[in-house]
């Protein structure tokens, strides 16, 4: 997500207030994403974007 530039692109989307990943020290298999949006509408637009297809492909690839 980071090296592909998707994270930077999400952070630049209209309505995005926060998009951060956190990794626990004791569990290398877990990633916590905290994202915050100005409105439900902004989040809905993000979920319908072409970028979500890229995100889904990466999730499938790395499970």
Secondary structure, DSSP 4 states (H G I P E B T S, - for coil): -TTTTHHHHHHTSTTEEEEEEE--TT-TT--EEEEEES-HHHHHHHHTSHHHHHHHHHHHHH-
